[in-house]
Amino acid sequence: MSAEFDLVRQKVTESFLKQTIMSTIGATIETIEPGEVTIKLPFKEGLSQQDGFIHAGVITTIVDSACGYAAMTLMPEDARVLTIEFKSNFASPAIGDFFIAKGKVIKPGRTIMIASGDVHAHKNVDNEAKLVSLMQASMMVINP
């Protein structure tokens, strides 16, 4: 990848590190590519709901961020991103050793970008991936 995109990766990484929610829940960025970002979340009992699944709010948090950062990779250098709408569907309980949220830009735009995302639960034993959640989101380009 070009040195120019290395600056984009650095910008996304620095922004991600400013989101204290990400460090609080233990999420990390796994990949940053043009229009696509993945975030990993290890299972933590403290993030579960009453039945022992990772809480839907936590799952939504990581996929929203993956979609937002995917959009940021396509924005002007000095722009920031802000989620203005999303819809999330849950396909199965969030049970696994770790979770991978993938955000991908579907329609880039000058002021609004549309992204989709998904979260898969993985088990360390067989690395079986199971769909947990799907998201469609609208991201606003915030210019200084």
TIRO-2110 file (N, C-alpha, C; in Angstrom, 1 decimal):
// TIRO-2110
0.9, -1.2, 0.0, N, 1, A
0.0, 0.0, 0.0, CA, 1, A
0.9, 1.2, 0.0, C, 1, A
0.4, 2.3, -0.5, N, 2, A
1.2, 3.5, -0.7, CA, 2, A
1.5, 4.2, 0.7, C, 2, A
2.5, 5.1, 0.6, N, 3, A
2.8, 5.8, 1.8, CA, 3, A
1.7, 6.8, 2.2, C, 3, A
1.0, 7.2, 1.2, N, 4, A
-0.2, 8.1, 1.5, CA, 4, A
-1.2, 7.4, 2.3, C, 4, A
-1.5, 6.1, 2.0, N, 5, A
-2.5, 5.3, 2.8, CA, 5, A
-1.9, 5.0, 4.2, C, 5, A
-0.6, 5.0, 4.4, N, 6, A
0.0, 4.8, 5.7, CA, 6, A
-0.4, 6.0, 6.6, C, 6, A
-0.6, 7.2, 6.0, N, 7, A
-1.0, 8.3, 6.8, CA, 7, A
-2.5, 8.2, 7.2, C, 7, A
-3.3, 7.6, 6.3, N, 8, A
-4.7, 7.3, 6.7, CA, 8, A
-4.7, 6.3, 7.8, C, 8, A
-4.0, 5.2, 7.7, N, 9, A
-3.9, 4.2, 8.8, CA, 9, A
-3.5, 4.8, 10.1, C, 9, A
-2.6, 5.7, 10.1, N, 10, A
-2.1, 6.4, 11.3, CA, 10, A
-3.2, 7.2, 11.9, C, 10, A
-3.9, 8.0, 11.0, N, 11, A
-5.0, 8.8, 11.4, CA, 11, A
-6.2, 8.0, 12.1, C, 11, A
-6.5, 6.9, 11.4, N, 12, A
-7.6, 6.0, 12.0, CA, 12, A
-7.1, 5.4, 13.3, C, 12, A
-5.9, 4.9, 13.4, N, 13, A
-5.4, 4.3, 14.6, CA, 13, A
-5.4, 5.3, 15.7, C, 13, A
-4.9, 6.5, 15.5, N, 14, A
-4.9, 7.6, 16.5, CA, 14, A
-6.3, 7.9, 17.0, C, 14, A
-7.2, 8.0, 16.1, N, 15, A
-8.6, 8.3, 16.5, CA, 15, A
-9.2, 7.1, 17.3, C, 15, A
-8.9, 5.9, 16.9, N, 16, A
-9.4, 4.7, 17.6, CA, 16, A
-8.9, 4.7, 19.0, C, 16, A
-7.6, 5.1, 19.2, N, 17, A
-7.0, 5.1, 20.5, CA, 17, A
-7.6, 6.2, 21.4, C, 17, A
-8.2, 7.2, 20.8, N, 18, A
-8.9, 8.2, 21.6, CA, 18, A
-10.2, 7.8, 22.1, C, 18, A
-10.8, 6.7, 21.6, N, 19, A
-12.1, 6.2, 22.0, CA, 19, A
-11.9, 5.4, 23.2, C, 19, A
-12.0, 5.9, 24.4, N, 20, A
-11.7, 5.1, 25.6, CA, 20, A
-12.6, 4.0, 25.8, C, 20, A
-13.8, 4.0, 25.1, N, 21, A
-14.7, 2.8, 25.2, CA, 21, A
-14.0, 1.6, 24.6, C, 21, A
-13.2, 1.8, 23.6, N, 22, A
-12.6, 0.7, 23.0, CA, 22, A
-11.6, 0.0, 23.9, C, 22, A
-10.8, 0.8, 24.6, N, 23, A
-9.8, 0.2, 25.5, CA, 23, A
-10.6, -0.4, 26.8, C, 23, A
-11.7, 0.3, 27.1, N, 24, A
-12.4, -0.2, 28.3, CA, 24, A
-13.0, -1.6, 28.0, C, 24, A
-13.5, -1.9, 26.8, N, 25, A
-14.0, -3.2, 26.5, CA, 25, A
-13.0, -4.2, 26.0, C, 25, A
-11.8, -3.7, 25.7, N, 26, A
-10.7, -4.5, 25.2, CA, 26, A
-10.6, -4.8, 23.7, C, 26, A
-11.3, -3.9, 22.9, N, 27, A
-11.3, -4.0, 21.5, CA, 27, A
-10.0, -3.4, 20.8, C, 27, A
-9.6, -4.0, 19.7, N, 28, A
-8.4, -3.6, 19.0, CA, 28, A
-8.7, -3.6, 17.5, C, 28, A
-8.1, -2.7, 16.8, N, 29, A
-8.2, -2.7, 15.3, CA, 29, A
-7.3, -3.8, 14.8, C, 29, A
-7.9, -4.6, 13.9, N, 30, A
-7.1, -5.7, 13.3, CA, 30, A
-6.6, -5.3, 11.9, C, 30, A
-7.5, -4.7, 11.1, N, 31, A
-7.1, -4.3, 9.7, CA, 31, A
-7.7, -3.0, 9.4, C, 31, A
-6.9, -2.2, 8.5, N, 32, A
-7.3, -1.0, 8.0, CA, 32, A
-7.0, -1.0, 6.5, C, 32, A
-8.0, -1.0, 5.7, N, 33, A
-7.8, -1.0, 4.2, CA, 33, A
-8.7, 0.1, 3.7, C, 33, A
-8.5, 0.6, 2.5, N, 34, A
-9.4, 1.6, 1.9, CA, 34, A
-10.9, 1.1, 1.9, C, 34, A
-11.7, 1.8, 2.6, N, 35, A
-13.1, 1.5, 2.7, CA, 35, A
-13.5, 0.3, 3.5, C, 35, A
-12.5, -0.2, 4.3, N, 36, A
-12.8, -1.4, 5.1, CA, 36, A
-11.9, -1.5, 6.4, C, 36, A
-12.6, -1.8, 7.5, N, 37, A
-11.9, -1.9, 8.8, CA, 37, A
-12.4, -3.0, 9.6, C, 37, A
-11.6, -3.8, 10.2, N, 38, A
-12.0, -4.8, 11.2, CA, 38, A
-11.5, -4.5, 12.6, C, 38, A
-12.4, -4.9, 13.5, N, 39, A
-12.1, -4.7, 14.9, CA, 39, A
-12.3, -6.0, 15.6, C, 39, A
-11.4, -6.4, 16.6, N, 40, A
-11.5, -7.6, 17.3, CA, 40, A
-11.9, -7.3, 18.8, C, 40, A
-12.7, -8.1, 19.3, N, 41, A
-13.1, -8.0, 20.7, CA, 41, A
-13.0, -9.4, 21.4, C, 41, A
-12.2, -9.5, 22.4, N, 42, A
-12.1, -10.8, 23.1, CA, 42, A
-13.4, -10.9, 24.0, C, 42, A
-13.8, -12.2, 24.3, N, 43, A
-14.9, -12.4, 25.2, CA, 43, A
-14.4, -11.9, 26.6, C, 43, A
-15.2, -11.2, 27.3, N, 44, A
-15.0, -10.8, 28.7, CA, 44, A
-16.3, -10.9, 29.4, C, 44, A
-16.3, -11.6, 30.5, N, 45, A
-17.5, -11.9, 31.3, CA, 45, A
-18.2, -10.6, 31.7, C, 45, A
-17.4, -9.6, 31.9, N, 46, A
-18.0, -8.3, 32.4, CA, 46, A
-18.7, -7.5, 31.3, C, 46, A
-18.7, -8.0, 30.1, N, 47, A
-19.4, -7.4, 29.0, CA, 47, A
-20.7, -8.2, 28.6, C, 47, A
-21.0, -9.2, 29.4, N, 48, A
-22.1, -10.1, 29.1, CA, 48, A
-23.5, -9.6, 29.7, C, 48, A
-24.5, -10.1, 29.2, N, 49, A
-25.8, -9.8, 29.7, CA, 49, A
-26.3, -11.0, 30.6, C, 49, A
-27.5, -11.0, 31.0, N, 50, A
-28.0, -12.0, 32.0, CA, 50, A
-27.9, -13.5, 31.6, C, 50, A
-27.8, -13.8, 30.3, N, 51, A
-27.7, -15.2, 29.8, CA, 51, A
-26.3, -15.6, 29.5, C, 51, A
-25.3, -14.6, 29.7, N, 52, A
-23.9, -14.9, 29.4, CA, 52, A
-23.4, -14.6, 28.1, C, 52, A
-24.3, -14.0, 27.2, N, 53, A
-23.9, -13.6, 25.9, CA, 53, A
-23.3, -12.2, 26.0, C, 53, A
-22.4, -11.8, 25.1, N, 54, A
-21.9, -10.4, 25.0, CA, 54, A
-23.1, -9.6, 24.7, C, 54, A
-23.3, -8.5, 25.4, N, 55, A
-24.4, -7.6, 25.3, CA, 55, A
-24.6, -7.0, 24.0, C, 55, A
-25.8, -6.9, 23.5, N, 56, A
-26.0, -6.4, 22.1, CA, 56, A
-25.5, -4.9, 22.0, C, 56, A
-25.5, -4.2, 23.1, N, 57, A
-24.9, -2.8, 23.0, CA, 57, A
-23.4, -2.8, 22.7, C, 57, A
-22.7, -3.8, 23.3, N, 58, A
-21.3, -4.0, 23.0, CA, 58, A
-21.0, -4.4, 21.6, C, 58, A
-21.8, -5.3, 21.1, N, 59, A
-21.7, -5.8, 19.7, CA, 59, A
-21.9, -4.6, 18.8, C, 59, A
-23.0, -3.8, 19.1, N, 60, A
-23.3, -2.7, 18.2, CA, 60, A
-22.2, -1.6, 18.3, C, 60, A
-21.6, -1.5, 19.4, N, 61, A
-20.4, -0.5, 19.6, CA, 61, A
-19.3, -0.9, 18.7, C, 61, A
-18.9, -2.1, 18.6, N, 62, A
-17.7, -2.5, 17.8, CA, 62, A
-18.0, -2.4, 16.3, C, 62, A
-19.2, -2.8, 15.9, N, 63, A
-19.6, -2.8, 14.4, CA, 63, A
-19.8, -1.3, 14.0, C, 63, A
-20.4, -0.5, 14.8, N, 64, A
-20.6, 0.9, 14.5, CA, 64, A
-19.2, 1.6, 14.3, C, 64, A
-18.2, 1.3, 15.2, N, 65, A
-16.9, 1.8, 15.0, CA, 65, A
-16.2, 1.3, 13.8, C, 65, A
-16.4, 0.0, 13.5, N, 66, A
-15.8, -0.5, 12.2, CA, 66, A
-16.3, 0.2, 11.0, C, 66, A
-17.6, 0.4, 11.0, N, 67, A
-18.3, 1.1, 9.9, CA, 67, A
-17.8, 2.6, 9.8, C, 67, A
-17.7, 3.2, 10.9, N, 68, A
-17.2, 4.6, 10.9, CA, 68, A
-15.8, 4.8, 10.5, C, 68, A
-14.9, 3.9, 10.9, N, 69, A
-13.5, 4.0, 10.5, CA, 69, A
-13.3, 3.5, 9.1, C, 69, A
-14.2, 2.6, 8.6, N, 70, A
-14.1, 2.3, 7.2, CA, 70, A
-14.4, 3.5, 6.3, C, 70, A
-15.4, 4.3, 6.8, N, 71, A
-15.8, 5.5, 6.1, CA, 71, A
-14.6, 6.6, 6.2, C, 71, A
-14.0, 6.7, 7.4, N, 72, A
-12.9, 7.6, 7.6, CA, 72, A
-11.8, 7.4, 6.6, C, 72, A
-11.5, 6.1, 6.2, N, 73, A
-10.4, 5.8, 5.3, CA, 73, A
-10.6, 6.4, 4.0, C, 73, A
-11.8, 6.8, 3.6, N, 74, A
-12.1, 7.4, 2.3, CA, 74, A
-12.4, 8.9, 2.4, C, 74, A
-12.3, 9.5, 3.5, N, 75, A
-12.5, 10.9, 3.7, CA, 75, A
-11.3, 11.7, 3.5, C, 75, A
-11.5, 13.1, 3.3, N, 76, A
-10.3, 14.0, 3.2, CA, 76, A
-9.5, 13.9, 4.5, C, 76, A
-8.2, 14.2, 4.3, N, 77, A
-7.3, 14.0, 5.4, CA, 77, A
-7.7, 14.8, 6.7, C, 77, A
-8.3, 16.0, 6.6, N, 78, A
-8.6, 16.7, 7.8, CA, 78, A
-10.1, 16.5, 8.3, C, 78, A
-10.8, 15.6, 7.6, N, 79, A
-12.2, 15.3, 8.0, CA, 79, A
-12.3, 14.3, 9.2, C, 79, A
-13.4, 14.4, 9.9, N, 80, A
-13.7, 13.5, 10.9, CA, 80, A
-15.0, 12.8, 10.6, C, 80, A
-15.4, 11.7, 11.3, N, 81, A
-16.6, 11.0, 11.0, CA, 81, A
-17.5, 11.0, 12.2, C, 81, A
-18.8, 11.0, 11.8, N, 82, A
-19.8, 11.0, 12.9, CA, 82, A
-21.0, 10.1, 12.4, C, 82, A
-21.4, 9.1, 13.2, N, 83, A
-22.5, 8.2, 12.8, CA, 83, A
-23.8, 9.1, 13.0, C, 83, A
-24.6, 9.0, 12.0, N, 84, A
-25.9, 9.8, 12.1, CA, 84, A
-27.1, 8.8, 12.0, C, 84, A
-26.9, 7.6, 11.7, N, 85, A
-28.0, 6.6, 11.7, CA, 85, A
-27.4, 5.2, 11.6, C, 85, A
-28.1, 4.2, 12.2, N, 86, A
-27.8, 2.8, 12.0, CA, 86, A
-28.9, 1.9, 12.3, C, 86, A
-28.9, 0.8, 11.7, N, 87, A
-29.9, -0.3, 12.0, CA, 87, A
-29.1, -1.5, 12.2, C, 87, A
-29.4, -2.2, 13.2, N, 88, A
-28.7, -3.5, 13.5, CA, 88, A
-29.6, -4.6, 13.7, C, 88, A
-29.3, -5.7, 13.1, N, 89, A
-30.1, -6.9, 13.2, CA, 89, A
-29.2, -8.0, 13.9, C, 89, A
-29.8, -8.7, 14.8, N, 90, A
-29.0, -9.8, 15.5, CA, 90, A
-29.5, -11.1, 15.0, C, 90, A
-28.5, -11.9, 14.5, N, 91, A
-28.8, -13.2, 13.9, CA, 91, A
-28.7, -14.4, 14.8, C, 91, A
-27.8, -14.2, 15.8, N, 92, A
-27.6, -15.3, 16.8, CA, 92, A
-27.0, -14.7, 18.1, C, 92, A
-27.1, -15.4, 19.2, N, 93, A
-26.5, -14.9, 20.4, CA, 93, A
-24.9, -14.7, 20.3, C, 93, A
-24.4, -13.7, 20.9, N, 94, A
-23.0, -13.4, 20.9, CA, 94, A
-22.2, -14.4, 21.8, C, 94, A
-22.0, -15.6, 21.4, N, 95, A
-21.3, -16.6, 22.2, CA, 95, A
-20.0, -16.9, 21.4, C, 95, A
-18.8, -16.8, 22.1, N, 96, A
-17.6, -17.1, 21.4, CA, 96, A
-16.4, -16.7, 22.2, C, 96, A
-15.2, -17.1, 21.8, N, 97, A
-14.0, -16.7, 22.5, CA, 97, A
-13.6, -15.2, 22.1, C, 97, A
-13.9, -14.9, 20.8, N, 98, A
-13.6, -13.5, 20.4, CA, 98, A
-14.6, -13.2, 19.2, C, 98, A
-14.7, -11.9, 18.9, N, 99, A
-15.7, -11.4, 17.9, CA, 99, A
-14.9, -10.5, 17.0, C, 99, A
-15.3, -10.6, 15.7, N, 100, A
-14.7, -9.8, 14.7, CA, 100, A
-15.8, -9.0, 14.0, C, 100, A
-15.6, -7.7, 14.1, N, 101, A
-16.6, -6.7, 13.5, CA, 101, A
-15.9, -6.2, 12.2, C, 101, A
-16.6, -6.3, 11.1, N, 102, A
-16.0, -5.8, 9.8, CA, 102, A
-17.0, -4.7, 9.3, C, 102, A
-16.4, -3.5, 9.0, N, 103, A
-17.2, -2.4, 8.4, CA, 103, A
-16.7, -2.2, 7.0, C, 103, A
-17.6, -1.9, 6.1, N, 104, A
-17.2, -1.7, 4.7, CA, 104, A
-18.1, -0.6, 4.1, C, 104, A
-17.5, 0.3, 3.4, N, 105, A
-18.2, 1.4, 2.8, CA, 105, A
-18.9, 0.8, 1.5, C, 105, A
-20.2, 1.1, 1.5, N, 106, A
-21.0, 0.6, 0.3, CA, 106, A
-21.2, 1.7, -0.7, C, 106, A
-21.3, 3.0, -0.2, N, 107, A
-21.5, 4.1, -1.0, CA, 107, A
-20.8, 5.3, -0.4, C, 107, A
-19.6, 5.6, -1.0, N, 108, A
-18.9, 6.8, -0.5, CA, 108, A
-19.6, 8.1, -1.0, C, 108, A
-19.5, 9.2, -0.3, N, 109, A
-20.1, 10.4, -0.7, CA, 109, A
-19.3, 11.6, -0.1, C, 109, A
-19.6, 12.8, -0.6, N, 110, A
-18.9, 14.0, -0.2, CA, 110, A
-19.3, 14.4, 1.3, C, 110, A
-20.6, 14.2, 1.6, N, 111, A
-21.0, 14.6, 2.9, CA, 111, A
-21.6, 13.4, 3.8, C, 111, A
-22.1, 12.4, 3.1, N, 112, A
-22.7, 11.2, 3.7, CA, 112, A
-22.1, 9.9, 3.1, C, 112, A
-21.7, 9.0, 3.9, N, 113, A
-21.3, 7.7, 3.4, CA, 113, A
-22.2, 6.6, 4.0, C, 113, A
-22.5, 5.6, 3.2, N, 114, A
-23.2, 4.5, 3.6, CA, 114, A
-22.3, 3.3, 3.8, C, 114, A
-22.4, 2.6, 5.0, N, 115, A
-21.5, 1.5, 5.2, CA, 115, A
-22.4, 0.3, 5.7, C, 115, A
-21.8, -0.9, 5.6, N, 116, A
-22.5, -2.0, 6.1, CA, 116, A
-21.4, -2.7, 7.0, C, 116, A
-21.9, -3.5, 8.0, N, 117, A
-21.0, -4.2, 8.8, CA, 117, A
-21.6, -5.5, 9.3, C, 117, A
-20.7, -6.3, 9.8, N, 118, A
-21.2, -7.6, 10.4, CA, 118, A
-20.2, -8.0, 11.5, C, 118, A
-20.7, -8.8, 12.4, N, 119, A
-19.9, -9.3, 13.5, CA, 119, A
-20.1, -10.8, 13.5, C, 119, A
-19.0, -11.5, 13.6, N, 120, A
-18.9, -12.9, 13.7, CA, 120, A
-18.3, -13.3, 15.0, C, 120, A
-18.9, -14.3, 15.6, N, 121, A
-18.3, -14.9, 16.8, CA, 121, A
-17.4, -16.1, 16.4, C, 121, A
-16.2, -16.2, 17.0, N, 122, A
-15.2, -17.2, 16.7, CA, 122, A
-14.9, -18.0, 18.0, C, 122, A
-14.6, -19.2, 17.8, N, 123, A
-14.1, -20.1, 18.9, CA, 123, A
-12.7, -20.5, 18.6, C, 123, A
-11.8, -20.4, 19.6, N, 124, A
-10.4, -20.6, 19.5, CA, 124, A
-10.2, -22.1, 19.1, C, 124, A
-11.0, -23.0, 19.5, N, 125, A
-10.8, -24.4, 19.3, CA, 125, A
-10.8, -24.8, 17.8, C, 125, A
-11.8, -24.4, 17.1, N, 126, A
-11.9, -24.7, 15.7, CA, 126, A
-12.0, -23.5, 14.7, C, 126, A
-11.9, -22.3, 15.3, N, 127, A
-12.1, -21.1, 14.6, CA, 127, A
-13.3, -21.0, 13.7, C, 127, A
-14.4, -21.7, 14.2, N, 128, A
-15.6, -21.7, 13.5, CA, 128, A
-16.2, -20.2, 13.7, C, 128, A
-16.7, -19.7, 12.6, N, 129, A
-17.2, -18.3, 12.6, CA, 129, A
-18.8, -18.4, 12.5, C, 129, A
-19.5, -17.7, 13.4, N, 130, A
-20.9, -17.7, 13.4, CA, 130, A
-21.4, -16.2, 13.3, C, 130, A
-22.3, -15.9, 12.4, N, 131, A
-22.8, -14.6, 12.2, CA, 131, A
-23.6, -14.2, 13.5, C, 131, A
-23.3, -13.1, 14.1, N, 132, A
-24.0, -12.5, 15.2, CA, 132, A
-24.9, -11.4, 14.9, C, 132, A
-24.3, -10.4, 14.1, N, 133, A
-25.0, -9.2, 13.8, CA, 133, A
-24.7, -8.6, 12.4, C, 133, A
-25.7, -7.9, 11.9, N, 134, A
-25.5, -7.2, 10.6, CA, 134, A
-25.9, -5.7, 10.9, C, 134, A
-25.2, -4.8, 10.3, N, 135, A
-25.5, -3.4, 10.5, CA, 135, A
-25.5, -2.7, 9.1, C, 135, A
-26.4, -1.7, 9.0, N, 136, A
-26.3, -0.7, 7.9, CA, 136, A
-26.2, 0.6, 8.6, C, 136, A
-25.3, 1.5, 8.2, N, 137, A
-25.1, 2.8, 8.9, CA, 137, A
-24.8, 3.9, 7.9, C, 137, A
-25.2, 5.1, 8.3, N, 138, A
-24.9, 6.3, 7.6, CA, 138, A
-23.9, 7.1, 8.4, C, 138, A
-22.8, 7.5, 7.7, N, 139, A
-21.8, 8.3, 8.4, CA, 139, A
-21.7, 9.7, 7.7, C, 139, A
-21.6, 10.7, 8.6, N, 140, A
-21.4, 12.1, 8.1, CA, 140, A
-19.9, 12.4, 8.0, C, 140, A
-19.5, 13.1, 7.0, N, 141, A
-18.2, 13.6, 6.9, CA, 141, A
-18.2, 15.0, 7.6, C, 141, A
-17.4, 15.1, 8.6, N, 142, A
-17.3, 16.4, 9.4, CA, 142, A
-16.0, 17.1, 8.9, C, 142, A
-16.2, 18.2, 8.2, N, 143, A
-15.0, 19.0, 7.8, CA, 143, A
-14.8, 20.1, 8.8, C, 143, A
-13.5, 20.4, 9.0, N, 144, A
-13.2, 21.4, 10.0, CA, 144, A
-13.7, 22.8, 9.6, C, 144, A
END
